[in-house]
Amino acid sequence: MENIKQYVQENKERFLQELIELLKIPSVSADSAYAHDVIMTAEMVKSSLEKAGCDFVELCETPGYPIVYGEKIIDKNLPTVLVYGHYDVQPADPVELWTSPPFEPVIKTTDIHPEGAIFARGACDDKGQMYMHVKAFEYMIATNTLPCNVKFMIEGEEEVGSKSLGWFVERNQEKLANDVILISDTGMISNTQPSITTGLRGLSYVEVEVTGPNRDLHSGLYGGAVANPINILTKMIASLHDENNHITIPGFYDNVEELSVEERAEMAKAPFSLEKYKNALAIEDVHGETGYVTNERNSIRPTLDVNGIWGGYTGEGAKTVIASKAFAKISMRLVPNQDWEDITELFKNHFESIAPKSVKVVVKPHHGGQGYVTPIDSVGYRAANKAYTETFGVPAIPVRSGGSIPIVALFEKELKSKTILMGFGLDSDAIHSPNEHFGVFNYLKGIETIPLFYKYFTEMNK
């Protein structure tokens, strides 16, 4: 353990600078204007794996952005760890809310990160956490302590649904064969209390379009006589929740997994302060489904949220117009046993059925994925918990995340192996938001902890 700490401290500035260079490239997969930058990032990740000590690295072409694949096979009789991460990032919008440019990384101290945090888009999600694995691998190669085989699969479309990854995995099962999959794209409770994510919610993402008249109309001449698509859309959206914040789509809850009282009690052991939660978000009160507490609402219960809504005139000044069209983007976070394709179809049928005849409604499915639960008695979980316990001094707590990593369920289906989610980010790191950041402590602590997972996973498999 001391050797790992010493190596990290001796190389701290280099580790930080390498990550900063990676964060400077705006690898926004959702916007084709950044296509060159996404490819450039893939090439940089490939180079970093080569320098770290992989025997073989390649950019694997897909229908979309390439997947960076690398491997170090020391003995085919030893276990194999497959590391997954992604090099693409979310759009930086709204840019004006950033306190520093999103692709000009800077290290700033905060109350939570007195040792400093790197502020940049992708710092935590997922470039910083992905790069911890590259540097942990570098340490094991440099010190001749790699105890088993390792494979890397780093993709460039996670933020847009990982469609090419599914295509790649289905066609490369032998290449990707492994004993456990290791991912750092989640978080932990705090810098003093580690946790391991044991559950992920699924996702269904749709876009809706409501059309009224065949052109924009003068609101004085036509107001009150012709349906206003914006008014109609907002009423339709409002009807999707009842007074208890229960989703009203028929059949939506049919397959929802109901946790036992005992399981909910275990979850409640995780440290949580409602007042701190509200203060951190600058809100007077929380909001959600009746009968569940905050940490249950954002992890074990399904949700429906409007992610964007637009239509009509939104420029400076006034324009009295009834828009021809109104739009919204809607995401539904799902729990295990809810099939995302079934839920998408339920939403489509329901939303179209509640539309008045005065408008036309089109529902366009975007992407989605299944939920996932991993057992806490597996060798992978126990190895991860032992690694966290050694570096943090306390055992990790199993938690369920409100987020989605749809490809985790795909991995189990296609590769027949369990995934261990060793996250080092914090809820306050503002992923997907302006001023995303990743603590220097967290970045370095991840590099310290990951080699121990390899050590204990290998020992437990003997």
Sequence and secondary structure as in RCSB ss.txt:
>XXXX:A:sequence
MENIKQYVQENKERFLQELIELLKIPSVSADSAYAHDVIMTAEMVKSSLEKAGCDFVELCETPGYPIVYGEKIID
KNLPTVLVYGHYDVQPADPVELWTSPPFEPVIKTTDIHPEGAIFARGACDDKGQMYMHVKAFEYMIATNTLPCNV
KFMIEGEEEVGSKSLGWFVERNQEKLANDVILISDTGMISNTQPSITTGLRGLSYVEVEVTGPNRDLHSGLYGGA
VANPINILTKMIASLHDENNHITIPGFYDNVEELSVEERAEMAKAPFSLEKYKNALAIEDVHGETGYVTNERNSI
RPTLDVNGIWGGYTGEGAKTVIASKAFAKISMRLVPNQDWEDITELFKNHFESIAPKSVKVVVKPHHGGQGYVTP
IDSVGYRAANKAYTETFGVPAIPVRSGGSIPIVALFEKELKSKTILMGFGLDSDAIHSPNEHFGVFNYLKGIETI
PLFYKYFTEMNK
>XXXX:A:secstr
 HHHHHHHHHTHHHHHHHHHHHHTS  BTT GGGHHHHHHHHHHHHHHHHHHT SEEEEE  SSS EEEEEE S 
TTS EEEEEEE  B    SGGG SS TTS EEE  SS TT EEESTTTTTTHHHHHHHHHHHHHHHHTT   SEE
EEEEES GGGT HHHHHHHHH TTTT  SEEEE  SB S SSS EEEEEE EEEEEEEEEE SSS EEHHHHTTT
S  HHHHHHHHHHTTB TTS B STTTTTT     HHHHHHHTTS   HHHHHHHHT SS    TT  HHHHTTT
S EEEEEEEEES  SSS   EE SEEEEEEEEEE TT  HHHHHHHHHHHHHHTS TTSEEEEEEEEEE  EE  
TTSHHHHHHHHHHHHHHSS  EEEE SS  THHHHHHHHH   EEE   B GGG TTSTT EEEHHHHHHHHHHH
HHHHHHHHHHT 
